[in-house]
C-alpha cells in the first residue's frame, strides 16, 4: 500500500484530458502485458508533474531566480 504515502490533491481536468489519460493508461497497460505495477491516470499525472518540475529546474527561469535576477 505504498500509494498511501502520497498526499491527496484534487485536480480538475477537462473531459477531453481525462478521456486522453484514460486511453493512454489503458494502452500502456496493454503494451506492458501485466509486467510491473498497473498504470493509472494518477500515475500519468504524477509523471507529468515530475517532468514539468524537472523541466523547470533545468530552465533558464529557475537558474535566474536562484541568482536573484
N, C-alpha and C positions, 0 to 999 in steps of 0.2 A: 504494500500500500504506500509506495514511495510518493505517489501523487498527492497524498495528504500533506506533504511538506510544502506544497505550493500555496501561495496566498491567493485567495479568491478575489478577482477583479472583474467587474461587469464591463462588457464592451458591446455596444450596439453596432450591428452590421446591416448593410443594405441587403435586401433579399438576393440580389444577384451575387453579392460577395459570399453569402452563406451557401448559396447553391454551388458556386465555383469551388469553395473549400470542401464541401461535401463530396463533390465529384472527384476532386483531386485526392482526397483521403481514400476514397474507395479504389481509385485507380492504383495508387501507391500500395495499398494493402493487397490488391490482386497481384501486382507485379512482384511483390516480395514473397508471395506464396506461403504465408504463415511463419516466416522466419523472423525472430525477434518480437519486439513489442508492437501492439496494434497502433497504427497511426490514426489519430482523430483530428477533428477540426481544431481542437485546442492545441494539439501537438504542432500543427502547422502555424497557428497564431503565435505560439511561443518561439518557434523557429524564425518567423518573420520579424518578431520583436528583437531577437538576438542579432539578426542580420542588419536591421535598422540601426541598432545601437553600435554594432561593430563598424558599420559604415560611417556613422557619425564620429566615433572615436578616431578613425583614421582620416577624417576630413580636415581640410584647412580651417573650417569653422571651429572645430574642437581645439585645435592647436592654437589658434589666435586668441580664443577665450582664455586658455591656460596662461598665455603671456600677458594678459591684461590689456590687449589692444582694443 
